[in-house]
């Protein structure tokens, strides 16, 4: 069998395909098996205590459609 330019290209393309499959499989395996640590977004307390810590004025510019929450006095 003579080693021509077309057989070399075919071997390179097969090797590239195999490398891409290997890397994709490793990435997929890492995504599926990763177990991230849980994140606690709220402290579990009532909403009133969260609103009590809110500033009394809205920090955003008044553009008409901005909603700011304020604690009742």
Secondary structure, 3 states (H helix, E strand, C coil): CCCCHHHHHHHHHHHHHHHHHHHHHHHHHHHHHCCCCCCCCCCCCCHHHHHHCCCCCCCCCCCCCCCCCCCCC
